[in-house]
């Protein structure tokens, strides 16, 4: 597995997402080519980015994803704090979504991903119309990708962030 740099981001990427990806890209590669979780320190990020940062535990057998740490922007978009809960407990039919596929790709390939558009998931307390997000691999044990670092921006009908 090899860590990608920020080259997968398009020119129109939100500056907050870009800053998180560039920070991640600057972390040292661990034994499997992606940064170690211990090298990621949220306090190294500018304060303006922290609400947009969150982390996901990436389990393999069975393939499940659990909210590990949630920034306030995600909590506001969802209308509750999902920390400690599995995606499939929060979102019905999660295993058939593009988000499940993207998290799985990051876990399996070690490559970061970026997406902008329809959120593909239902946010019960808000009329979320668009998102921009990145998923970035981390390893806690140096043998497998087991954490995904994420950053997101959710926008309502007006186009402004939620």
Protein Blocks (a to p, Z undefined) as FASTA:
>chain_A
ZZddfklpcfklcfklmmmmmmmmmpccdfkopacfklpcfklpcfklmmmgccddddfb
dcddddfbdcfklmmmnopafehiafklmmghklmpmklmmmmmmmmnopacddedjehi
acfkbccfbdcdddddddfklpaccbdcdddddddfkopaZZ
